[in-house]
Amino acid sequence: MRGVWLDFCVLDEYAQMDPTLWRSVIRPALADRKGKAIIIGTPQGKNAFYRMFESAEQLDGWGRDYLPVADTDCLDPDELLAAQREMSTAEYDQEFNLSWTAAIKGAFFGKEMQQAEAEVRITTVPHDPALGVVTAWDLGIRNSVIWLLQSAGSEVRAIDCRFYQETSLQDIVKDLQDLPYIWLSHILPHDVRVREFGTGRTRVETLQQLGITPRIARNIPEADGIEAVRFLLPRMWFDKTKCALGIEALTQFRTEYNELRQNFSVRPLEDWTNHFADALRMYAVEHGDNQLTFGGWEQQLDYGSRNAAIA
Protein backbone atom coordinates (compact mmCIF):
# COMPACT_ATOMS: atom_id res chain seq x y z
CA MET A 1 0.00 0.00 0.00
CA ARG A 2 2.98 2.33 0.29
CA GLY A 3 3.03 5.10 -2.28
CA VAL A 4 -0.68 5.05 -3.17
CA TRP A 5 -3.10 7.93 -2.52
CA LEU A 6 -6.42 7.47 -0.83
CA ASP A 7 -9.63 9.52 -0.84
CA PHE A 8 -11.22 7.39 1.86
CA CYS A 9 -10.09 4.40 3.89
CA VAL A 10 -11.82 2.06 6.34
CA LEU A 11 -9.58 0.15 8.75
CA ASP A 12 -11.73 -2.63 10.18
CA GLU A 13 -10.64 -4.57 13.29
CA TYR A 14 -7.81 -2.10 13.83
CA ALA A 15 -6.82 -3.77 17.11
CA GLN A 16 -5.46 -6.71 15.09
CA MET A 17 -3.31 -4.55 12.81
CA ASP A 18 0.33 -3.56 13.10
CA PRO A 19 0.21 -0.45 15.35
CA THR A 20 2.65 1.39 13.08
CA LEU A 21 0.36 0.99 10.03
CA TRP A 22 -1.59 4.22 10.52
CA ARG A 23 1.28 6.65 10.95
CA SER A 24 3.75 5.01 8.57
CA VAL A 25 1.47 4.02 5.66
CA ILE A 26 -2.18 5.10 5.81
CA ARG A 27 -1.89 8.65 7.14
CA PRO A 28 0.68 9.71 4.50
CA ALA A 29 -1.49 8.13 1.78
CA LEU A 30 -4.45 10.30 2.84
CA ALA A 31 -2.51 13.56 2.93
CA ASP A 32 -2.12 14.10 -0.83
CA ARG A 33 -5.87 14.23 -1.46
CA LYS A 34 -6.99 15.36 2.01
CA GLY A 35 -8.60 11.98 2.43
CA LYS A 36 -10.59 10.71 5.39
CA ALA A 37 -10.62 7.48 7.36
CA ILE A 38 -12.84 5.47 9.65
CA ILE A 39 -11.09 3.21 12.17
CA ILE A 40 -13.42 0.61 13.67
CA GLY A 41 -13.38 -2.68 15.53
CA THR A 42 -13.82 -4.42 18.86
CA PRO A 43 -11.19 -4.04 21.59
CA GLN A 44 -8.35 -6.49 22.12
CA GLY A 45 -6.75 -5.02 25.20
CA LYS A 46 -5.38 -1.53 25.77
CA ASN A 47 -3.40 -1.37 22.55
CA ALA A 48 -2.88 1.09 19.68
CA PHE A 49 -6.63 1.06 18.98
CA TYR A 50 -7.29 2.06 22.60
CA ARG A 51 -4.69 4.84 22.53
CA MET A 52 -6.10 6.18 19.27
CA PHE A 53 -9.62 6.12 20.71
CA GLU A 54 -8.45 8.00 23.82
CA SER A 55 -6.56 10.65 21.83
CA ALA A 56 -9.37 11.20 19.30
CA GLU A 57 -11.27 13.32 21.80
CA GLN A 58 -8.48 15.92 21.85
CA LEU A 59 -7.41 15.80 18.18
CA ASP A 60 -8.75 18.52 15.90
CA GLY A 61 -10.86 17.11 13.06
CA TRP A 62 -11.43 13.76 14.77
CA GLY A 63 -14.58 12.26 16.26
CA ARG A 64 -15.25 9.04 18.11
CA ASP A 65 -18.12 6.75 19.06
CA TYR A 66 -18.23 4.01 21.68
CA LEU A 67 -21.22 1.73 21.19
CA PRO A 68 -21.55 -1.23 23.56
CA VAL A 69 -24.63 -3.27 22.85
CA ALA A 70 -26.50 -1.89 25.89
CA ASP A 71 -26.42 1.58 24.29
CA THR A 72 -28.00 0.41 21.04
CA ASP A 73 -31.16 -1.35 19.85
CA CYS A 74 -29.35 -3.35 17.20
CA LEU A 75 -29.84 -6.82 18.73
CA ASP A 76 -32.84 -8.60 20.19
CA PRO A 77 -32.55 -9.13 24.00
CA ASP A 78 -33.21 -12.86 23.56
CA GLU A 79 -30.29 -13.06 21.15
CA LEU A 80 -28.03 -11.41 23.71
CA LEU A 81 -29.10 -13.89 26.39
CA ALA A 82 -28.35 -16.75 24.01
CA ALA A 83 -24.92 -15.28 23.25
CA GLN A 84 -24.14 -14.99 26.95
CA ARG A 85 -24.98 -18.67 27.46
CA GLU A 86 -22.83 -19.79 24.54
CA MET A 87 -19.80 -17.52 24.96
CA SER A 88 -17.26 -17.17 27.74
CA THR A 89 -17.49 -14.05 29.90
CA ALA A 90 -14.32 -12.64 28.33
CA GLU A 91 -15.58 -13.28 24.80
CA TYR A 92 -18.94 -11.66 25.51
CA ASP A 93 -17.39 -8.66 27.27
CA GLN A 94 -15.03 -8.07 24.37
CA GLU A 95 -17.51 -8.50 21.52
CA PHE A 96 -20.70 -7.02 22.98
CA ASN A 97 -19.69 -4.86 25.95
CA LEU A 98 -16.55 -3.56 24.20
CA SER A 99 -14.37 -4.16 27.24
CA TRP A 100 -10.81 -2.87 26.85
CA THR A 101 -9.58 -5.20 29.61
CA ALA A 102 -11.20 -8.52 28.63
CA ALA A 103 -8.67 -11.31 28.10
CA ILE A 104 -7.71 -11.89 24.46
CA LYS A 105 -8.67 -15.32 23.15
CA GLY A 106 -5.61 -17.52 22.82
CA ALA A 107 -3.24 -14.98 24.41
CA PHE A 108 -0.17 -16.68 25.85
CA PHE A 109 0.49 -14.02 28.49
CA GLY A 110 -2.99 -12.52 28.94
CA LYS A 111 -3.33 -13.54 32.58
CA GLU A 112 0.17 -12.43 33.48
CA MET A 113 -0.18 -9.02 31.80
CA GLN A 114 -3.57 -8.43 33.44
CA GLN A 115 -1.96 -9.27 36.76
CA ALA A 116 0.88 -6.83 36.08
CA GLU A 117 -1.63 -4.06 35.41
CA ALA A 118 -3.73 -4.93 38.48
CA GLU A 119 -0.61 -4.89 40.70
CA VAL A 120 0.49 -1.54 39.21
CA ARG A 121 3.70 -3.04 37.84
CA ILE A 122 3.08 -1.15 34.60
CA THR A 123 4.12 2.28 35.76
CA THR A 124 7.10 4.65 35.64
CA VAL A 125 10.29 2.59 35.88
CA PRO A 126 13.37 4.83 35.68
CA HIS A 127 16.87 3.65 34.88
CA ASP A 128 18.89 2.99 38.06
CA PRO A 129 22.50 4.17 37.50
CA ALA A 130 23.70 1.77 40.22
CA LEU A 131 22.59 -1.24 38.18
CA GLY A 132 23.87 -2.57 34.89
CA VAL A 133 21.61 -3.13 31.89
CA VAL A 134 21.02 -6.38 29.99
CA THR A 135 19.65 -6.27 26.46
CA ALA A 136 17.57 -9.04 24.89
CA TRP A 137 17.34 -9.03 21.08
CA ASP A 138 15.28 -10.34 18.24
CA LEU A 139 16.84 -9.50 14.88
CA GLY A 140 14.53 -9.74 11.89
CA ILE A 141 15.08 -9.03 8.22
CA ARG A 142 13.09 -5.79 8.38
CA ASN A 143 12.02 -5.35 12.02
CA SER A 144 14.07 -5.82 15.17
CA VAL A 145 13.31 -5.47 18.87
CA ILE A 146 15.54 -4.95 21.89
CA TRP A 147 14.37 -5.05 25.52
CA LEU A 148 16.51 -3.13 28.03
CA LEU A 149 16.31 -4.76 31.45
CA GLN A 150 17.72 -4.27 34.94
CA SER A 151 17.45 -6.72 37.83
CA ALA A 152 17.33 -5.90 41.54
CA GLY A 153 16.92 -8.90 43.79
CA SER A 154 14.04 -10.93 42.39
CA GLU A 155 12.68 -7.97 40.38
CA VAL A 156 13.27 -7.59 36.67
CA ARG A 157 12.69 -4.05 35.44
CA ALA A 158 11.95 -3.33 31.79
CA ILE A 159 13.19 0.24 31.49
CA ASP A 160 12.89 0.46 27.71
CA CYS A 161 11.80 -1.51 24.65
CA ARG A 162 13.23 -0.40 21.30
CA PHE A 163 11.60 -1.22 17.99
CA TYR A 164 13.62 -0.76 14.80
CA GLN A 165 12.12 -0.74 11.31
CA GLU A 166 14.34 -1.02 8.24
CA THR A 167 17.37 -0.22 10.44
CA SER A 168 20.88 -1.50 9.79
CA LEU A 169 22.80 -3.39 12.45
CA GLN A 170 25.33 -0.54 12.52
CA ASP A 171 22.61 2.02 13.32
CA ILE A 172 21.07 -0.20 15.98
CA VAL A 173 24.42 -0.57 17.73
CA LYS A 174 25.08 3.18 17.50
CA ASP A 175 21.67 3.87 19.05
CA LEU A 176 22.58 1.67 22.02
CA GLN A 177 26.09 3.05 22.37
CA ASP A 178 24.68 6.57 22.63
CA LEU A 179 22.84 5.59 25.83
CA PRO A 180 24.62 6.39 29.13
CA TYR A 181 24.24 2.87 30.52
CA ILE A 182 26.60 0.25 31.92
CA TRP A 183 26.08 -2.85 29.79
CA LEU A 184 26.21 -6.24 31.49
CA SER A 185 25.40 -8.46 28.51
CA HIS A 186 23.65 -8.54 25.15
CA ILE A 187 21.58 -11.68 24.65
CA LEU A 188 20.83 -12.72 21.07
CA PRO A 189 19.12 -15.72 19.45
CA HIS A 190 21.17 -18.64 18.18
CA ASP A 191 20.52 -17.83 14.50
CA VAL A 192 22.93 -14.88 14.62
CA ARG A 193 25.64 -17.48 14.04
CA VAL A 194 24.33 -18.06 10.51
CA ARG A 195 26.70 -16.76 7.84
CA GLU A 196 25.14 -14.20 5.48
CA PHE A 197 25.65 -14.68 1.74
CA GLY A 198 26.16 -10.97 1.02
CA THR A 199 28.94 -10.25 3.52
CA GLY A 200 30.26 -13.73 4.15
CA ARG A 201 30.16 -12.94 7.88
CA THR A 202 27.86 -13.95 10.67
CA ARG A 203 25.99 -11.26 12.55
CA VAL A 204 28.02 -12.28 15.61
CA GLU A 205 31.17 -11.25 13.76
CA THR A 206 29.56 -8.01 12.60
CA LEU A 207 28.48 -7.15 16.15
CA GLN A 208 31.94 -7.91 17.50
CA GLN A 209 33.46 -5.55 14.93
CA LEU A 210 30.99 -2.88 16.09
CA GLY A 211 32.03 -3.27 19.72
CA ILE A 212 29.24 -5.58 20.95
CA THR A 213 30.09 -8.95 22.47
CA PRO A 214 26.92 -11.04 22.12
CA ARG A 215 25.81 -13.76 24.48
CA ILE A 216 24.00 -16.44 22.49
CA ALA A 217 20.82 -17.77 24.10
CA ARG A 218 20.46 -21.53 24.19
CA ASN A 219 18.26 -23.01 21.50
CA ILE A 220 15.49 -24.69 23.48
CA PRO A 221 12.04 -25.52 22.02
CA GLU A 222 9.86 -22.46 21.41
CA ALA A 223 7.06 -23.73 23.66
CA ASP A 224 9.50 -24.10 26.56
CA GLY A 225 10.80 -20.60 25.96
CA ILE A 226 7.24 -19.25 26.10
CA GLU A 227 6.77 -21.08 29.38
CA ALA A 228 9.96 -19.46 30.67
CA VAL A 229 8.48 -16.03 29.90
CA ARG A 230 5.33 -16.99 31.82
CA PHE A 231 7.47 -17.70 34.89
CA LEU A 232 9.37 -14.45 34.42
CA LEU A 233 6.44 -12.04 33.98
CA PRO A 234 5.16 -12.10 37.60
CA ARG A 235 8.56 -10.67 38.64
CA MET A 236 8.62 -7.95 35.99
CA TRP A 237 7.97 -4.21 36.16
CA PHE A 238 7.41 -2.25 32.94
CA ASP A 239 7.91 1.41 32.14
CA LYS A 240 4.49 2.32 30.75
CA THR A 241 5.85 4.94 28.34
CA LYS A 242 9.11 3.55 26.97
CA CYS A 243 7.77 -0.01 26.87
CA ALA A 244 4.26 0.83 25.61
CA LEU A 245 4.64 -1.05 22.32
CA GLY A 246 6.27 -4.03 24.04
CA ILE A 247 3.51 -4.21 26.65
CA GLU A 248 0.92 -4.14 23.88
CA ALA A 249 2.73 -6.90 22.00
CA LEU A 250 3.00 -9.17 25.05
CA THR A 251 -0.70 -8.67 25.77
CA GLN A 252 -1.67 -9.55 22.19
CA PHE A 253 0.87 -12.33 21.54
CA ARG A 254 -1.38 -15.30 20.92
CA THR A 255 -2.02 -18.56 19.17
CA GLU A 256 -4.56 -18.90 16.39
CA TYR A 257 -7.91 -20.54 17.10
CA ASN A 258 -9.01 -23.07 14.49
CA GLU A 259 -12.79 -22.72 14.29
CA LEU A 260 -13.13 -25.89 12.20
CA ARG A 261 -11.18 -28.11 14.58
CA GLN A 262 -12.32 -26.19 17.68
CA ASN A 263 -8.83 -25.96 19.13
CA PHE A 264 -5.85 -23.63 19.38
CA SER A 265 -2.79 -23.99 17.20
CA VAL A 266 0.40 -25.14 18.91
CA ARG A 267 2.43 -22.37 17.27
CA PRO A 268 2.02 -18.62 17.88
CA LEU A 269 0.17 -16.56 15.31
CA GLU A 270 2.73 -14.99 12.96
CA ASP A 271 2.22 -11.23 13.27
CA TRP A 272 3.97 -8.09 14.53
CA THR A 273 3.89 -9.23 18.18
CA ASN A 274 6.31 -12.11 17.64
CA HIS A 275 9.44 -9.95 17.59
CA PHE A 276 8.71 -8.53 21.04
CA ALA A 277 7.84 -11.90 22.58
CA ASP A 278 10.85 -13.60 20.99
CA ALA A 279 13.23 -10.94 22.29
CA LEU A 280 11.95 -11.27 25.86
CA ARG A 281 12.14 -15.04 25.46
CA MET A 282 15.90 -14.71 25.01
CA TYR A 283 16.16 -13.07 28.43
CA ALA A 284 13.83 -15.58 30.09
CA VAL A 285 15.85 -18.51 28.76
CA GLU A 286 19.11 -17.12 30.13
CA HIS A 287 17.99 -15.38 33.35
CA GLY A 288 15.46 -17.29 35.42
CA ASP A 289 14.92 -20.33 37.57
CA ASN A 290 11.97 -22.16 36.08
CA GLN A 291 10.35 -25.55 36.58
CA LEU A 292 9.62 -26.67 33.04
CA THR A 293 8.67 -29.88 31.31
CA PHE A 294 10.65 -31.22 28.36
CA GLY A 295 9.20 -34.24 26.60
CA GLY A 296 7.45 -35.39 29.76
CA TRP A 297 10.52 -35.08 31.99
CA GLU A 298 10.41 -32.37 34.64
CA GLN A 299 13.66 -30.70 35.56
CA GLN A 300 14.76 -27.68 37.51
CA LEU A 301 16.57 -25.52 34.95
CA ASP A 302 18.96 -22.87 36.14
CA TYR A 303 18.79 -20.51 33.15
CA GLY A 304 21.77 -18.60 34.52
CA SER A 305 23.90 -21.69 33.97
CA ARG A 306 25.31 -22.86 30.69
CA ASN A 307 25.41 -26.46 31.88
CA ALA A 308 21.72 -27.21 32.40
CA ALA A 309 20.81 -30.63 31.06
CA ILE A 310 17.62 -31.00 29.06
CA ALA A 311 16.08 -34.47 28.80
C-alpha positions as CSV (number, residue, x, y, z in Angstrom):
1,M,0.0,0.0,0.0
2,R,3.0,2.3,0.3
3,G,3.0,5.1,-2.3
4,V,-0.7,5.1,-3.2
5,W,-3.1,7.9,-2.5
6,L,-6.4,7.5,-0.8
7,D,-9.6,9.5,-0.8
8,F,-11.2,7.4,1.9
9,C,-10.1,4.4,3.9
10,V,-11.8,2.1,6.3
11,L,-9.6,0.2,8.7
12,D,-11.7,-2.6,10.2
13,E,-10.6,-4.6,13.3
14,Y,-7.8,-2.1,13.8
15,A,-6.8,-3.8,17.1
16,Q,-5.5,-6.7,15.1
17,M,-3.3,-4.6,12.8
18,D,0.3,-3.6,13.1
19,P,0.2,-0.4,15.3
20,T,2.6,1.4,13.1
21,L,0.4,1.0,10.0
22,W,-1.6,4.2,10.5
23,R,1.3,6.7,11.0
24,S,3.8,5.0,8.6
25,V,1.5,4.0,5.7
26,I,-2.2,5.1,5.8
27,R,-1.9,8.7,7.1
28,P,0.7,9.7,4.5
29,A,-1.5,8.1,1.8
30,L,-4.5,10.3,2.8
31,A,-2.5,13.6,2.9
32,D,-2.1,14.1,-0.8
33,R,-5.9,14.2,-1.5
34,K,-7.0,15.4,2.0
35,G,-8.6,12.0,2.4
36,K,-10.6,10.7,5.4
37,A,-10.6,7.5,7.4
38,I,-12.8,5.5,9.7
39,I,-11.1,3.2,12.2
40,I,-13.4,0.6,13.7
41,G,-13.4,-2.7,15.5
42,T,-13.8,-4.4,18.9
43,P,-11.2,-4.0,21.6
44,Q,-8.4,-6.5,22.1
45,G,-6.7,-5.0,25.2
46,K,-5.4,-1.5,25.8
47,N,-3.4,-1.4,22.6
48,A,-2.9,1.1,19.7
49,F,-6.6,1.1,19.0
50,Y,-7.3,2.1,22.6
51,R,-4.7,4.8,22.5
52,M,-6.1,6.2,19.3
53,F,-9.6,6.1,20.7
54,E,-8.5,8.0,23.8
55,S,-6.6,10.6,21.8
56,A,-9.4,11.2,19.3
57,E,-11.3,13.3,21.8
58,Q,-8.5,15.9,21.8
59,L,-7.4,15.8,18.2
60,D,-8.7,18.5,15.9
61,G,-10.9,17.1,13.1
62,W,-11.4,13.8,14.8
63,G,-14.6,12.3,16.3
64,R,-15.3,9.0,18.1
65,D,-18.1,6.7,19.1
66,Y,-18.2,4.0,21.7
67,L,-21.2,1.7,21.2
68,P,-21.5,-1.2,23.6
69,V,-24.6,-3.3,22.9
70,A,-26.5,-1.9,25.9
71,D,-26.4,1.6,24.3
72,T,-28.0,0.4,21.0
73,D,-31.2,-1.3,19.9
74,C,-29.3,-3.3,17.2
75,L,-29.8,-6.8,18.7
76,D,-32.8,-8.6,20.2
77,P,-32.6,-9.1,24.0
78,D,-33.2,-12.9,23.6
79,E,-30.3,-13.1,21.2
80,L,-28.0,-11.4,23.7
81,L,-29.1,-13.9,26.4
82,A,-28.3,-16.7,24.0
83,A,-24.9,-15.3,23.2
84,Q,-24.1,-15.0,27.0
85,R,-25.0,-18.7,27.5
86,E,-22.8,-19.8,24.5
87,M,-19.8,-17.5,25.0
88,S,-17.3,-17.2,27.7
89,T,-17.5,-14.0,29.9
90,A,-14.3,-12.6,28.3
91,E,-15.6,-13.3,24.8
92,Y,-18.9,-11.7,25.5
93,D,-17.4,-8.7,27.3
94,Q,-15.0,-8.1,24.4
95,E,-17.5,-8.5,21.5
96,F,-20.7,-7.0,23.0
97,N,-19.7,-4.9,26.0
98,L,-16.6,-3.6,24.2
99,S,-14.4,-4.2,27.2
100,W,-10.8,-2.9,26.8
101,T,-9.6,-5.2,29.6
102,A,-11.2,-8.5,28.6
103,A,-8.7,-11.3,28.1
104,I,-7.7,-11.9,24.5
105,K,-8.7,-15.3,23.2
106,G,-5.6,-17.5,22.8
107,A,-3.2,-15.0,24.4
108,F,-0.2,-16.7,25.9
109,F,0.5,-14.0,28.5
110,G,-3.0,-12.5,28.9
111,K,-3.3,-13.5,32.6
112,E,0.2,-12.4,33.5
113,M,-0.2,-9.0,31.8
114,Q,-3.6,-8.4,33.4
115,Q,-2.0,-9.3,36.8
116,A,0.9,-6.8,36.1
117,E,-1.6,-4.1,35.4
118,A,-3.7,-4.9,38.5
119,E,-0.6,-4.9,40.7
120,V,0.5,-1.5,39.2
121,R,3.7,-3.0,37.8
122,I,3.1,-1.2,34.6
123,T,4.1,2.3,35.8
124,T,7.1,4.6,35.6
125,V,10.3,2.6,35.9
126,P,13.4,4.8,35.7
127,H,16.9,3.7,34.9
128,D,18.9,3.0,38.1
129,P,22.5,4.2,37.5
130,A,23.7,1.8,40.2
131,L,22.6,-1.2,38.2
132,G,23.9,-2.6,34.9
133,V,21.6,-3.1,31.9
134,V,21.0,-6.4,30.0
135,T,19.7,-6.3,26.5
136,A,17.6,-9.0,24.9
137,W,17.3,-9.0,21.1
138,D,15.3,-10.3,18.2
139,L,16.8,-9.5,14.9
140,G,14.5,-9.7,11.9
141,I,15.1,-9.0,8.2
142,R,13.1,-5.8,8.4
143,N,12.0,-5.3,12.0
144,S,14.1,-5.8,15.2
145,V,13.3,-5.5,18.9
146,I,15.5,-5.0,21.9
147,W,14.4,-5.0,25.5
148,L,16.5,-3.1,28.0
149,L,16.3,-4.8,31.5
150,Q,17.7,-4.3,34.9
151,S,17.5,-6.7,37.8
152,A,17.3,-5.9,41.5
153,G,16.9,-8.9,43.8
154,S,14.0,-10.9,42.4
155,E,12.7,-8.0,40.4
156,V,13.3,-7.6,36.7
157,R,12.7,-4.0,35.4
158,A,12.0,-3.3,31.8
159,I,13.2,0.2,31.5
160,D,12.9,0.5,27.7
161,C,11.8,-1.5,24.6
162,R,13.2,-0.4,21.3
163,F,11.6,-1.2,18.0
164,Y,13.6,-0.8,14.8
165,Q,12.1,-0.7,11.3
166,E,14.3,-1.0,8.2
167,T,17.4,-0.2,10.4
168,S,20.9,-1.5,9.8
169,L,22.8,-3.4,12.5
170,Q,25.3,-0.5,12.5
171,D,22.6,2.0,13.3
172,I,21.1,-0.2,16.0
173,V,24.4,-0.6,17.7
174,K,25.1,3.2,17.5
175,D,21.7,3.9,19.0
176,L,22.6,1.7,22.0
177,Q,26.1,3.1,22.4
178,D,24.7,6.6,22.6
179,L,22.8,5.6,25.8
180,P,24.6,6.4,29.1
181,Y,24.2,2.9,30.5
182,I,26.6,0.3,31.9
183,W,26.1,-2.9,29.8
184,L,26.2,-6.2,31.5
185,S,25.4,-8.5,28.5
186,H,23.6,-8.5,25.2
187,I,21.6,-11.7,24.6
188,L,20.8,-12.7,21.1
189,P,19.1,-15.7,19.4
190,H,21.2,-18.6,18.2
191,D,20.5,-17.8,14.5
192,V,22.9,-14.9,14.6
193,R,25.6,-17.5,14.0
194,V,24.3,-18.1,10.5
195,R,26.7,-16.8,7.8
196,E,25.1,-14.2,5.5
197,F,25.6,-14.7,1.7
198,G,26.2,-11.0,1.0
199,T,28.9,-10.2,3.5
200,G,30.3,-13.7,4.2
201,R,30.2,-12.9,7.9
202,T,27.9,-14.0,10.7
203,R,26.0,-11.3,12.6
204,V,28.0,-12.3,15.6
205,E,31.2,-11.2,13.8
206,T,29.6,-8.0,12.6
207,L,28.5,-7.1,16.1
208,Q,31.9,-7.9,17.5
209,Q,33.5,-5.5,14.9
210,L,31.0,-2.9,16.1
211,G,32.0,-3.3,19.7
212,I,29.2,-5.6,20.9
213,T,30.1,-9.0,22.5
214,P,26.9,-11.0,22.1
215,R,25.8,-13.8,24.5
216,I,24.0,-16.4,22.5
217,A,20.8,-17.8,24.1
218,R,20.5,-21.5,24.2
219,N,18.3,-23.0,21.5
220,I,15.5,-24.7,23.5
221,P,12.0,-25.5,22.0
222,E,9.9,-22.5,21.4
223,A,7.1,-23.7,23.7
224,D,9.5,-24.1,26.6
225,G,10.8,-20.6,26.0
226,I,7.2,-19.2,26.1
227,E,6.8,-21.1,29.4
228,A,10.0,-19.5,30.7
229,V,8.5,-16.0,29.9
230,R,5.3,-17.0,31.8
231,F,7.5,-17.7,34.9
232,L,9.4,-14.4,34.4
233,L,6.4,-12.0,34.0
234,P,5.2,-12.1,37.6
235,R,8.6,-10.7,38.6
236,M,8.6,-8.0,36.0
237,W,8.0,-4.2,36.2
238,F,7.4,-2.3,32.9
239,D,7.9,1.4,32.1
240,K,4.5,2.3,30.7
241,T,5.9,4.9,28.3
242,K,9.1,3.5,27.0
243,C,7.8,0.0,26.9
244,A,4.3,0.8,25.6
245,L,4.6,-1.1,22.3
246,G,6.3,-4.0,24.0
247,I,3.5,-4.2,26.6
248,E,0.9,-4.1,23.9
249,A,2.7,-6.9,22.0
250,L,3.0,-9.2,25.1
251,T,-0.7,-8.7,25.8
252,Q,-1.7,-9.6,22.2
253,F,0.9,-12.3,21.5
254,R,-1.4,-15.3,20.9
255,T,-2.0,-18.6,19.2
256,E,-4.6,-18.9,16.4
257,Y,-7.9,-20.5,17.1
258,N,-9.0,-23.1,14.5
259,E,-12.8,-22.7,14.3
260,L,-13.1,-25.9,12.2
261,R,-11.2,-28.1,14.6
262,Q,-12.3,-26.2,17.7
263,N,-8.8,-26.0,19.1
264,F,-5.9,-23.6,19.4
265,S,-2.8,-24.0,17.2
266,V,0.4,-25.1,18.9
267,R,2.4,-22.4,17.3
268,P,2.0,-18.6,17.9
269,L,0.2,-16.6,15.3
270,E,2.7,-15.0,13.0
271,D,2.2,-11.2,13.3
272,W,4.0,-8.1,14.5
273,T,3.9,-9.2,18.2
274,N,6.3,-12.1,17.6
275,H,9.4,-9.9,17.6
276,F,8.7,-8.5,21.0
277,A,7.8,-11.9,22.6
278,D,10.9,-13.6,21.0
279,A,13.2,-10.9,22.3
280,L,12.0,-11.3,25.9
281,R,12.1,-15.0,25.5
282,M,15.9,-14.7,25.0
283,Y,16.2,-13.1,28.4
284,A,13.8,-15.6,30.1
285,V,15.8,-18.5,28.8
286,E,19.1,-17.1,30.1
287,H,18.0,-15.4,33.3
288,G,15.5,-17.3,35.4
289,D,14.9,-20.3,37.6
290,N,12.0,-22.2,36.1
291,Q,10.4,-25.5,36.6
292,L,9.6,-26.7,33.0
293,T,8.7,-29.9,31.3
294,F,10.6,-31.2,28.4
295,G,9.2,-34.2,26.6
296,G,7.4,-35.4,29.8
297,W,10.5,-35.1,32.0
298,E,10.4,-32.4,34.6
299,Q,13.7,-30.7,35.6
300,Q,14.8,-27.7,37.5
301,L,16.6,-25.5,35.0
302,D,19.0,-22.9,36.1
303,Y,18.8,-20.5,33.2
304,G,21.8,-18.6,34.5
305,S,23.9,-21.7,34.0
306,R,25.3,-22.9,30.7
307,N,25.4,-26.5,31.9
308,A,21.7,-27.2,32.4
309,A,20.8,-30.6,31.1
310,I,17.6,-31.0,29.1
311,A,16.1,-34.5,28.8
